[in-house]
Amino acid sequence: DRFGIVFLHFVNAADDADLNAHLPEYPLDELEGELTGVFKNGDSSKTFLAKLKHIIILQSDYRRMISLFDCALLLKRASAFHKVPLDDIFSNDDSMLGQDIHSIVIKTLQNIQRDLAKRYVLSGKFSHQDFKHYFCAIEEMILDTYVQSDGSEKSYNQYLQQFMTDLTYDDYRARHRVHFEYMVKLAKKAVKEQLIELL
């Protein structure tokens, strides 16, 4: 926030955070000309910002910041020049976010699976096969919840039955419920913690 105007300040990770505020602002026409050559159909707003940052930090004649208003104006001009609707640019962001969420969920599940395998399989509490069934069910449940967001109404028992086809409800309650639902709780907690950082 500078004099009541919100600016984006671009810095190189390898150097200091100097704004170069004593230098003139990057003329919008020049910046637009630079962006025209690098922005292309299919780019998301995240990619647009990355390319804008690259242009700004590699020069030393102008300030390393741009007002948020001017940034939005440049994005609109770039979309008009390339005849790409703004909705398409932001829908690409949604797609990228979905990919990020999916990869975070899978990576988090892999980590917790390793941890729980030590606790349950190596200690002899579960066979490797039963544990594998547990985690296949947990993975499907977590993906339904956080990636598909389909509001599945399947019960814990039904998720596990998909992989343990002979499982009855009574058997689930007597032999599996406590451990399975505890693992689900741990998995959901771990995934939520990682997604909070992303979102």
N, C-alpha and C positions, 0 to 999 in steps of 0.2 A: 504494500500500500504506500504510494508515494504521492503526496499532495492530493489525497483523496481519490487517486486513480489506481486501479489494480494493475500491476505489471507482472509479466512472466520474466523471471531472471534466469538466464541459462549460464551454467558453469561447466567447466571441464573438470572431471574428477581428479585430474592430475595437477591442477593448479589451485590458486586461491579463488575466493568468491568475489573478486573485484568486479564491480558493476561497470567500471569505466564511465562513471556518471559525468565526468568532465568532457566527454566526447559528445558529438551531436547524435541525435537519434538516427537509426538506419532509415533512409528514405523509403517510404512504402513502395513507390514505383520500382526502385531498384530491387527491393526484397521480393516483390511480386515477380519480377523478371527472373531472379535466381530460382524461385520456387517453381515457376512454370516448367523449367527444364527437368526437374527431378520428381515432381508430383505426378502420379499417373493413375489411370483408371484402376480401381480395385484397392487403392490405399485407404486405410482407416484414418480416423482423426489422430489416433496414437502414432501412426506412421508419419502423418503430416507434421505433428509436433517434433518428432525425432529428426525429420529432415530440416525443419525450421531451426532447431537447435544446432544442427551440424553447420548450417550456413552462418549462423550468428557467432558461434564460438571460434570459427576458423578465421575470422576477420579481426582486424585491430583498428579500424578507422572509425567505428561507431560503438555506441553503448551495447552492452550485452543484455539488453532487456527490451521488451516490447509490451505495449499495453494490451490487456486482454481484449479490449474492443478491436484494436488493430489486428490482433491475431485472428479473431473471428471474421473480420472483414477479409483478410487474406485467404482464409479457408473458403469463404463464400465465393471469392473471385476465382480461386483455383477450381472449385467445383463447376463454376459457370464456364470457365475456359475449356475444361475437359468434358463439358456436358455430362457431368455426373451429378445426379440429384444428391443433395445433402443427406437425405434419408438413407441412401445407399452407403454413404461414407460411415454414418453412425451405425448402420446395421452390421457393417464389417466389425465394428467395435464389439457388438453383441456376440458375434461369432467368435472373435478372439477371446472374449471373456469366458465364453462357454468352454473353449479349448483349455484355457488356463484352469478353470474350475475342475474340469475332468482330470487333467494331469496332476493337480494338487491332491484330489481325492485318491487317485490310484497310488501316488507316491506315499501318501500318509497311511493308506491301508497296508501297503507293503512293509512299511516301518513297524506298524503295530502288529502285523502278522508275525514278523521275526521275533518281536519281544514276547508275544504270547506263546509262540511255539516253544520257546525256552522254558516257559513256566508250566505248560501243560503237556507237551509231547516229550520233551527230554526228561521230564520228571516221571513220566509213565502214567499220568492221569488220563490221557487220551491216546488212542491209536493215531497214527499219522493220517489214516484214511478218514476217521471221524473229524479230526481237526480240519482237514481239507474241505470236507462238506460244510463245516461251520463257516469257514471263511468264504467259500463260494456264495453261501446264502447271505452273509454279512455284506460282501461286495455288491451283490445285486440290490440289497435293501438300501445301502448308502447311495448307490448310483441313482436309484429310483427317487430318493429323497432330495439329493443335492444337485444332480446333473439333469435328470429327466424332469424333475419337479412335477411328476404326474399325479401326485396325491394318492398314490396307491393305498388301497384299504386292506391289502393282504396282512394277515396276522404274522407274528414272529414264527409261529408254528408252520404256517403255510409256506413261508420262505424256505424254512429248513426242509420241509417235505419235498420240495422240488429236487433236492439233492440226496435226500435219504427217503427214497420212495416207499419203503415199508414202514415208515414212522407213523405211529398212531398218536392221537392227541394225549391219551393216557401215558404212553411211553415218553412223549415229549415232556409232560409235566413232571414225571417221576425221575427221569434220567438226564434230561438235557436243559430244561428251562433255566435253571439258576445260572449255569455256566454260560449258556448261549446268550442270554439276555444281558449278562454282565459284560461279555465281550462286545455286544452291540453298543452298550452304553459307553464303553471305553473308545470304541471306534468313532462314534458320533461326536464325542467330546474332542477327540484329537482332530477330526476333520473341521469341526466348527472353529477351533482355535486357529487353524491354518487359513481358513476362508476369511476370518475376521481381518487378518493381515492384508489379504488381497483386496477385500471390498472396503 
